[in-house]
């Protein structure tokens, strides 16, 4: 099949030049792909916001036992 020039009539029968008709349709991203990309972007931005808002709460020297202490007398955490 020969390549269609931009200024030739469109093969769909609309009477428009190819550059004004089907050339634009082929260049567009499908709606489903755009929606998926938007949802992924929202999750990534949301994760970044959560990460950045909790970054100052991190203390590497904090007690990681959740405020519990080891009882030698009883042999377990209190």
C-alpha positions as CSV (number, residue, x, y, z in Angstrom):
1,X,0.0,0.0,0.0
2,X,1.4,3.4,-1.0
3,X,2.0,6.0,1.7
4,X,-0.7,8.7,1.9
5,X,0.5,12.2,1.6
6,X,-0.7,14.9,4.0
7,X,-2.3,17.0,1.3
8,X,-4.1,14.1,-0.5
9,X,-7.8,13.4,0.1
10,X,-8.5,11.2,3.1
11,X,-9.2,7.5,2.4
12,X,-12.2,7.5,4.7
13,X,-14.3,9.4,2.2
14,X,-14.9,12.5,4.2
15,X,-13.7,14.8,1.4
16,X,-11.1,16.4,3.8
17,X,-7.4,16.4,3.3
18,X,-5.7,13.6,5.2
19,X,-3.8,16.0,7.5
20,X,-7.1,17.4,8.7
21,X,-8.9,14.1,9.1
22,X,-7.4,10.7,9.9
23,X,-3.8,11.8,10.5
24,X,-5.0,13.5,13.7
25,X,-7.0,10.4,14.8
26,X,-3.9,8.2,14.5
27,X,-1.8,10.6,16.6
28,X,-4.2,10.7,19.5
29,X,-3.6,8.5,22.6
30,X,-6.6,6.2,23.4
31,X,-8.8,7.5,26.2
32,X,-8.3,4.3,28.3
33,X,-4.6,4.7,28.2
34,X,-4.9,8.4,29.3
35,X,-7.2,7.4,32.2
36,X,-4.8,4.7,33.4
37,X,-1.9,7.1,33.2
38,X,-3.8,9.7,35.2
39,X,-4.7,7.2,37.9
40,X,-1.1,6.0,38.2
41,X,0.1,9.6,38.4
42,X,-2.4,10.3,41.2
43,X,-1.2,7.3,43.2
44,X,2.4,8.3,42.7
45,X,1.8,11.9,43.7
46,X,-0.2,10.8,46.7
47,X,2.5,8.4,47.9
48,X,5.1,11.2,47.5
49,X,3.0,13.6,49.6
50,X,2.6,10.9,52.3
51,X,6.3,10.2,52.3
52,X,7.3,13.9,52.5
53,X,4.8,14.7,55.2
54,X,6.1,11.8,57.4
55,X,9.8,12.3,56.8
56,X,10.3,14.6,59.8
57,X,8.6,12.1,62.1
58,X,11.4,9.6,61.4
59,X,14.0,9.3,64.3
60,X,16.5,6.5,63.9
61,X,17.4,6.6,67.6
62,X,13.8,6.4,68.8
63,X,12.6,3.4,70.8
64,X,11.2,1.0,68.2
65,X,9.3,-1.1,70.7
66,X,6.3,1.3,70.7
67,X,6.8,2.6,74.2
68,X,7.0,-0.9,75.8
69,X,9.8,-1.9,78.2
70,X,11.3,-5.2,79.0
71,X,10.5,-6.6,82.4
72,X,13.4,-8.8,83.7
73,X,11.2,-9.9,86.6
74,X,8.4,-11.2,84.4
75,X,10.4,-12.1,81.3
76,X,8.2,-10.2,78.8
77,X,7.4,-6.8,77.4
78,X,5.1,-4.3,79.3
